[in-house]
Amino acid sequence: MLALLDTIAHALRRLDDPARRRHALLAVLVVGAVLRLWFAVDVLPTQLATVPYLDAQEYDQWARDLVAGDWGEGEPYWMGPLYPHLLALSYAVFGVGSVAVLVLQLALSLLNLWLIDRLARHWLGPRWSLLATVLYAGYGPPVFYAGLKLMVTLVTTLLLVVVWQLQRATDAPTRGRWLGLGLLVGLCALARGNVLGLLPLLPLVLWRHPHVDTPRAWRLAGWLWLGAALMIAPVTVRNVVVGHDTVLLTSNGGVNLLIGQQTRYGGRFGPLLETPQYEFDPSGRQQLEVEMARALRPSQVSRDLARRAWQKVLTEPGAMVAHYGRKVYGFWNGDEVPQIYSWNFWRGRVAALAWFPVDAAWLLALGLVGAVSLRPPARRAWFLLMGGWFLTLVPFFPTSRYRQPIMGLLALGAAAWLAAVVTRWRDGRQRQAAGLIMAAMLLLLLLWPSWARLDPAEEFWHCQLNRATRAAMVGDQITLDEAVAAAEAIRPGLAETSYRHGGYLEKAGNTRAALIAYQDAARRAPEHPFVLYRMARTLTELGRHAEALTWYDRAEAADPRWAFPHHGRALSLRALGRADDAVAAWQRAVALEPGRTRYRSNLASALAVAGREPEALVILQELVRDFPAYVPGWFNLALAEARLGRNEAARQTLERAAALPGVTSSQRASIDALRRELARRP
C-alpha cells in the first residue's frame, strides 16, 4: 500500500510543472474526444439517436413546431423551454430532425471535463486537480446521454458554470458576481426547474465569511434572487400572454410530484393510470377533465395533482416512510436506475462505452467521504450544492438521468479523498489515512449497485420493447420483429409483450397482424380488460362488427366501470345500422365518463342522425360550455344549428370555432366547407 501511494504521489508531483500539467490535461481531452468520436460513429446513425422516444420525442416535436412557426398559442410551457428552443435553433440551421445537436452535446460533454478541471484546480490545487478530471472522464453515462435528444448534458454544463460562478462570487463577493450567479441559476432553471431550489441555499456559502457581515450577506442574496427573477420573468410573462395561464415556469410540477408518491414504482417514473397506450396522458390533464367534466387550465391541473400528492403523503405516513427510504437509497446507490433509456443495457451493446471503467458506485462512495477533506469554503459549497440537488429531486423520481448533473462534483470529492489518503499517509498519519480508506470501502459496500438494481430481465425486457417502439415509429419491420422476439425470450409468456406488439403493428398499419398479436395476448390474459378491448377495436377497424360486439361485452364484464367498451360498442352498432342501440351505448359511456369530450360529441352526432336534433343541440351547448376550447364541439354545434335552420346562430358558432387556437388543417377545411354552405343560405 505504501509503495502504491508513493508512486501516486510521485506521479502527481510531476504535475507541479505547469507545462507537464497542460500536456497531461490535453492528453485526457484527446482521449475523451476520440472515445466520443467512436461513440458518435457507432450510435448517431442508429434509431437510438435518430428516433426520439417519450421525453426526447416531446422535445423533438416541440422543436419541429417552433420551426414551423407554432409558438404554442393558448398553452403555458409544459416542460422546461430552454432545451427545445435550442433544439429548434439546431433544426433551423441544420435541418429538421438533424442529429447536429447530438454532436454539439458530445462537444459539451468534453467541455464539461475542462470545467471540472478548472473547479478542481481551485478546490484541490494543481497537483490533484487532474485526478478529478480523469475520474470524471472515465465515467461513461455522460457520454451515453449526450448521444440522445435529452437536456441532461446541457443541464450538467450549466450547473458546472453555476458552481464556477458561485466560487468566484464567494472569493470576491460583489453585487455584479451575485447578480450574475442569479442569472445563471435562472438560465439553468429554464431547462430544469428544480434548480430554483438552490436559491435559498446558495447564500449560506457566505456564513462566517471574513469579509461579509450579515446585512451585506442579505443584500448579496437579494442580488442573487433578482438575477434569477430577471431570467425567468420573460417565461412567466409568455405563459400569461401567450399561454393564457399564470404559470411561473412549467405546468408539469404537479404530475411529477404525484408520480413521485406512487409507491408501486419504487421511486422510478411511471404513469398515473394504467390506460391504453393510445390514450397515454402524460400531463394528467385529460384524466382530471374526465373526472370533473369540465375544461381545466394547466395551472389548475398542476395544483390539483400536487394537492393529491401531499394528501397521499399525509394519509399514508407509514408507506411513505418506506417509500422515501427506498428513494433516498436509490439516489445514492451506485446503480444507474433507468429512466426511458438504460445505461446498463446499452453499455454492453455499444463498443465505445466499454472503455469507460469508472462506475457511479466509486464516485459516490469516494466522493461522499472525500468531500469532508475539502477546504472549508469549497466544502461548504460542495455540500450545499449536493444537498440542494438531492432535496429538490427526491420528492420526484431520482433516477440516473436526473442525478447526472452532480456526478462531476462527486468526481471532485473522490479526488479529494485520494489526495487526503496519500497526504496523510506520507505525513505519517497512517491511522487517519486508514480511517478514510475504511470509511470509503464500507460506504462502497453499502452503495454497491446490486443491492438496489432492478431485475435485469425486467429492465432489459423494457429496453427491447423500447427498441420495438422506435422501430415501429419509422416502419422498420425487421428491427421491430427482432426486438419483440428478444423481449419474448427474456420474459416468455407475458401478455404485455403480445399486447404491445399488437400496438406496434397497428401503428405500422398492419391491422390483420395486430389482430393475431392481440389474440395471443388474450390467450395469455383472458380477463385483462385492455387486451379484450383492443381485440374488439381491431375487429371494428377490420369491419368485423358482429365479432367485435362479443369482445366489447367481455371487456365490459372485466371492468364494468370502464367507459371505453361502451364507446367501441357504439361504433360497431352504428356500423351495423342499429342506431338506437348505438345511442344507448354512447349514453352509457357518457354516464360513466361525462368528461370525455369525444363521447359527448359522438352521442350528439348520433342523436342528430336519428332525427333528434333538439336533444343533440342541448348536449353540444353543454359540451362547449364545459370545454370552450374543444373545436369539434363548436363545429358540431354549428352543424346542428344549421340543420335546425338557425343559420345566423350557426354562422356565429362557426366563427367562434374558427377563432380557437390549435385548429388543425382538416378542421379548418371542414369549417370552410360549412361556411360556404351557410353563405348560400338566407
N, C-alpha and C positions, 0 to 999 in steps of 0.2 A: 504494500500500500504506500509506504514512504517513497519507494522508488518511482511509483507511478505519479504521485503528487509532485515529486521533484521534477520529473520530466515535463509535466504540465506547466509547472511554474517557470521552468527554464524556457520552454517554447513561448510562453506568453510574455516573458521579459524581453524577448527579441522584438515584440511589437511596440516597445517603448520608442523605437526608431520610427519616426513618422512616415518615412518612405516605405519601410517594410510593412507598416500597418496599411498604408494605402494599397500596396500591391496585394496584400492578403485579402483586403476587402474587395478589390477588383476581381480577384480570383473567385471569391464566393459569388459575386454578382454574375460573373461569366458562366459559372456552373449553373446557377439558378436560371439564367437566360437560356442556356442550352436545354435544360430539362423542360422549361416552359415551351420552347420551340418544338421539342419532341412531342410533348403532350398536345400541342396545337395541331401538329400534323396528324396525330392519331385520332383526335376527338372532333375537331371543328368540322370535318366533312360528314360526321355521323349524325343520326337522328337525335342522339343525346344532346347535341348542341344546336342543331338546326330546327328541331321541332319543339317549341316551348310547351311546357306542361304545367297545369294548375297555376301557381303563382307566376311562373315565367310566362305562361300563356296570357294571364291578365295584363302583365306589363307590356307584352308584345302587342296585344290588341289595343291597349290604351295608346301606345306609341303610333300604331297604324292610324288610329282615329285622329290623333293630333296632326299627323302628316296630311291627312285628308281634309283637315280644317274643322273637325268636330272637337270643340273645346269643352264638351260636357255640359251644355246648357241645361239648367234645371236640376243638377245634381252636385252636391259638395264632393270633395275628394273622398274616395273610399279608402285608398291606400296612400302611403307617402308619395308625394308627387315628384320628388327630385329625380329619382331613377327613371321613371317612364318618360319624363321630358328630355333627359339626356339620351335615352334610347331613341326617342323621336328625332332628336338632332342627328344622331348617327344614321338613322334611316333616310333623313332628308339629304344627307351628304353622300352616303354610300349605297343607297337603295333600300327600299322597304324589305325587311326580313334579313338584311345583311348580318353576317357574324362579325363585322368590323368591331362592334362594341366588345366582343369577347377578346379580340386581340388587344384592345385598349385595357380591358380588365386584367389580362395577363401581364401587361406592362405595369399596371398599377400594383399588382401583387409583387412585382420586382421592386418597384419604388418603395413599397412597404418595408422591404429589407433594409433599404437605405435609411428610412425613417427610424426603424428600430435601432440601427447603428448610431444615429445621431442622439437619440434618447439615452442609449446605453453609455455613450461617451460622457454624457453629462452626469448620469447617475452612478456609473461604475468606474469611470476613468478609462483612459485609452487602452490600458493593459488587458482589461477584462471585457471590454465592450464587444469585441469581435465575437466572443463566445456566445453572447446573446443572439447576434446575427446568424451565426452558424446553426444554433439550435432552432431558431425560427425558420431558417432556410431548409432545414431537414424535415420540417413538418408539412405533410402533403395536402391536407384539406384546403388550405387557402388557394392552392393551385387548382385543385379539383373544382371548387366553387367558382373560381374565376372563369372557368370554361362554360358556365351556364348563365342564362339571362336572369340573374338574380342580383339583388343590390348588396349582397354581403361584402363583396370586395370594396365597393365604393364606401360603405359604412366603415369598414376597417381603416381605410385610408383617412377618412375624415376624423375618426376617433383618434388616430395617432397624431394627426395635426392638432386636434384639441389638446392632447396631452402635452405636445411640444409647446403650444401657446400657454398652457397652464404653467409649465415650468418657467417660461420667460416672465409671465405675469407674477410669479412668486419671487423670482430673483430680483426683479425690478418692478415693484407694484406701482403702476401708473394708471391713470384713467384710460388712456388710449389702449394699453395692453388688456385691461379687463373688459373694455368695450369690445375689442377685437375677439377676445375669448367668448364673449356672449354671442357675437355674430357667428362664430364658428360652431358653437353649440346649437344655435338656431338652424344653421345650414344643415348640420348633421341630423337634426330633428325632422327636417323636411324629407329625409329618407326614412328614418326610423324614430317614431315619436317617443319611445321610452327614454331617449337621450335627455328629454326635458327633465326627467327625474334627477339628473345630476346637478341641476341649477341650485337647489338649496344646499347641496353638499360641497360644491367646489369652494365657496368662501372659507370653509373650515381649514383650508391649507394655510390661511393667514393666522390661525390660532397660535399665539405666543411668537409671532413674527417679530424679530428685533426692531424693525423699523415701521411697524404698523400697529397703532393703538386701536381700541375698539371702535371709536367713532369713524376713524378712517376706513377700517375694515367694512363697516356698514356702507360707507359711500362707494367703495370699490365694488361691493356686492351689487349695489344699485346700478352701477355701470354695466356689470355683467348681465343683469336681468334686462336692462334697457336694450343691450345689444341683441339678446335673444328675441325680445319682443319686436324689435325693428325687423328682424329677419323673417319671423313667422307672420307678421302683420299682413303682408300682401296676400298670403294664402287665406287668412281668415276673411279679409275683405272680398277676395274672389269667391269664397264659399257663400258669403252673404249675397253678393251682387249677381254672380253667375249661377251659383247653386241654389239660391233662394232658401238658404238654411243657415242657421248660426252654428257653425262648426269651427272649432279652433284650428285644427289641422286635418284630421281624418275622422270618418264616422265608423271605423271598424273596431274601436276600443271595446265596446260592449260585447260584441260577439266573441272577440278573442278572450275577453275576461271570463265569459260564461263557459267557453270551451275549456279554459284552464281549470275550471272547477269540476269538470266531468271526471269523476273518479275512475270510470271504466277505461279511460285511456292511459292512466298511469303517468300523467304529465306530458303526454305527447298530443299532437294535433289530431282531431277527429271531428266529424260532422256533428252538428247538434242533434239531428234526427236521422234515422236510417230511412231515407227516402230514395226512390228510384233515381238512377243516375241522371236521366234527362230532366229531372225536377231538382237537381242539385242547387241549393240556395246558400251560397257561402256567406251572405250578409245577414241571414236570418230575417230579412225584411218581409219576404213573401210569406213565411210561416206566421209571423206576427199579424200581418194583414189578414191572413186567413182566419186566425183566431179572433181578431177584433172586428172583422168585416168592414174595414174602412182603410183608406189610404193613410200611410204614416210617412212623416219626413224621416230621413236617415238619422237625424239627431234624436228623434223620439225613439226610433228602434234601438239606437245605441244606449240611451238612458234606461229603457225598459229591460234590455238584456243585462246591463250592468246591475240593475236592481235585483234581477233574478239571481245573478251570480253571488251577490252579497247575501241574499236571502238563503241561498244554498249553504254558504259558509256558516251562517248563524244557526240554521236549523239542523245541520249535520256536523256538529263540532268534532265528535269522535272520528268520523270518517275523514274529515278534513285534516285533522292532525296527522293521521297516517298518510293521507294523500300528499300533504306538503312535505312530510318526511321523505317520501319517495322522490318528489320533485327536487328537493334540496340536494339529496344524494345524487340524483341523476345529473344535476348541473355540474357537480364537482367530480363525478365519476369519470374515469378515463375512456369510457365508450363514446363513440361518435353516434349519438342517438339520431336515427334518420328522420328527416322532415322532407318528404317527397322524394328526395334523392339520397341514396345510401353510399357513404364512403366505404363502408365495409364490403359492399357488393362490387363497386367499380374499381377499387384498388387492386383486385385480383384479375381484372379484365382489361386494364389499360397499362401497357408495359411501362410507360414513363413513371407512373405512380409508385411502382415497386422500388424506385430509387430514393424514396423519402423515408428514412429509417426511424425518425423521431415520432413516438406515439404521444397522444394527448396525456396519457397517464403520467408520463415522466415530467412533462411540462407542469402539470397540475401539482404533483407531489413536491417536486424540487422547487417550483415557483412559490408555493404557499409557505414552505419552510424558509426559503432563501430571502423572501421579501422582508422578513424581520431584520435581516442584516443590512438593508439599505440605510443610507444616512437619513437622519430624521426628516428633512423636508421631502426627500424623494419617497421615503417610506410612508409618510402621511398621504401624499398624493396617490401612491400606488394603492393603498388600502381604501381610500375614498372612491377612486375610480372603479376598482374591482368590486367593492361592496355595493356601490351605486348601481352598477350594471346588473349585478346579481339580484338586488332587491327589486329593481324595476322589471326584471324578466321573470322571476319565479312565480308571480301570480298568473302568468300566462302559460306558455309551454316551452321550458328551457331546453330545447333540443340543440344538436350540434351546430346547425347553421346559425342560430341566434347567439350562440356562445362564441363564435369565431372572432368577432372584433377584439376580444380581450386576450386572445391567445398570445399575442405579441408581448403584452405586459407580463404574462406568465413566463415567457422565454427570458425576459429581463430578470424576473425573480429567480429563475433556475440558474442563470449565470451568476447572480449574486450569491446563490447557495454554494456553487463551486468555488467562487472567489473566497468566501468565508472559510470553507473547509481547508483549502490549500494554505491560505494565510495563517490560520490558527495552527495548522499542523507544523508549518515551517517556523512559527514563532514559539514553538514548544508548548502550545496549549492543546495537546492531543486529546484531552478529555472533552474539551469543547467541540473540537472537530468530530470526534467520535459521536458526541451527542447529536450534532447536526446530521451526520450520516444515518444514525439510528432513527431519528425522527423522520427523515425523508423516506427511509425504507419501510417504516411502519405505515406511513401515510400512503406510500405507493401500494403496499399490500391492501390497505383499506379501500383504495380507489381503483383497484385493478378492474379492467373493463368487464371481465366475465361475470363479476358479481351483479351487474345491473343490465347486462346486454339482453336484448330481445332474443327469443328463439330464432337462431339463424335461418331455420327453414321458413318461418313465417316472414322474416324480413326479406329473404331472397325471393319468396313467392310473390310478395308485393312488388318487388323490383321487376320481376319478369312480366307481371301484368301491366306495370307502368310502361315497359318496353312495348308491349302489345298495344297499349293505348296510343302511344306515339306513332306506331306503325299504321294503326287504323286511321289516324288523322291525315296521313299522306297517301293512303291506299296501298301500302306495301304489304301485300297478302303473304308473301314468303316469310318476312320477319314476324308478322302477326301470328301465323301458324306455329312458327318455331318457338316464339315466346310463350304462347299458350301451352304448347306441348311441354316446355321446360317447367312451367308453373304446375302443370298436372303431375309431372314426375316428382317434383319437390314435395307436394302435398296431395297425393292421389285421392280421388273420390270426393272432393269438395264441390258442393253445388255452386258456390260462388264463382268458381273457375269457369264452369259452363255458362252460368248466368252472364258473367261479364263478357265471355266470348261471344255470346249472342248479341250483346250490346255493340261490340266492335263490328260484327258482321252487319248489323243494321245500319250503322253509320257509314259503312262502306257500300251500302245499297244492295247487299246480298240478303234479301229478306228470307228467301227459302232456306238458305244455310243457317240463318239466325234461328229459324223455327226448329231446326234439328238440334241446335245447341240448347235452346230453351226446353225442348223435350227431354234432353239428357239431364238438365238441371231439375226438371220436375220429377224425374225418376229418383234423383238423389235427395230431393227435399219436397216430397209430395204435399206438404202442408204449408209451405212458405208462401205468404200472400204475394210478394213481389214476383216470384217465379211464375205463379199461376196467372197473375195479371199480365205479365209480359207475354206469356203464351197466348192469352186471349187477344191482346193488342196486335200481336204479329199475325194471328189468324184474321183479324179485322182488316189489317193492311193488305192481306192476300185475297180479300174478298170472300173469305170462308166464314160468313157471319153466323150461320146456324151453329157451327162448331164453337165459334168464339163465345157464344152465349153460355155454353156449358162451363167454359173455363172462367168466365166472369162470375158465374154462380159459385164456383169453387173458391175463387179469390175472396168473394164477399163472405163466404162461410168461414174462411180462415181468419178474417179480421172484419167483423161487422161494422166497426166504427170508421172504416176507411171509405172515402167517397170515390176514389178512382174507379173501382169496378163498376159503379153505377154510371159514371160518365162514359166509360167504354161501352157498357151495355147499351146506353142510349144511342151511341154512334151506330152500332150494329143494327139495333131495332129500326132506326131511321132508314138505314140502307135496305132493310127488308120490307120497307113500306109500312111498318107498324108505328104510325106517327103518334097515336095516343099513348102507346106503351113507352115510346121514346120520351115523350113529355113527362110521363110519370117517373121514369128513371132519372131524368135531369132534375126533377123536383126533389127526389130523394137525395141526389148528390148535393144540391144547393142547401137542403135542410141540414145535412151533415157538416158541410163546409161553406157557409154563406159568404165567406171572404174570397172564394175562388172566382175571380172576375170572369174567367173563361166559361165556367159553368153557368153563371147567371146570364151571360151574353148568349150562350148556345140555347138555354131554355127560352129566352125571349125570341130568338130566331125560330125555334120550333113552334112556339105559340103563334107567331105571325104566319108561318107557313100553313098552320092548321086553321087559319082564319080568325084567330083570337087576338087581333091586333091591339085592342084596348088593354088586355092583360099584359101583352108584350111591352106596350108603351109604359105602363106603370113600373114594370121590372127594370126597364132601361133608364127611366128617370131616377129611380132609386140607386141604380148602379153608378151613374155619373155623379150623383150627389155624394156617394161614399168614396168613389175613386175618380176625382175630377181630372186626372191626367191620363185616363185609360182611353186611348184613341179609338179602338174598336167599339167601345160603349157609345161614344158620341156619334160615330158613323152609323151604327145600327139604329140609334135613336132617330137620326135624321132620316134613315130609310123607312122606319116605322111611321114617322110623321108624314112622309111623302105618300106612303100607301094609304094613310087616312085622309089624304087630300089637304093636309095642313102645310101647304107649300112654303109659305113665308117662314113659319117656325122651322121647317126642315132646312131652309137656306141659312138661317141664323145658327142652327145647331151645327150644320156642316162647316160654317166658317170658324166656329169655336174649335171643331176638330182639327181643321187645317192650321190653326194658330198654336196648337200644342207643341211643346218641344219633343223631339225624338220621333217625329212622323217618318216612317220608312218610305222608300221609293214606291213599293207596291201599295201601301196605304194611300200615298199621295195620288197614285194613278186611279184608285177607286174613288177617292174624294173628287177628283177632276171629272170622272165619268158621271157621277151623280150630280155634280154641279151643272154639267152641260144638259143633263136631262131636266133638271129643275128650271134651267133657263128657258126651256121651251114651253114651260107651263105658265099660265097667267098668274 
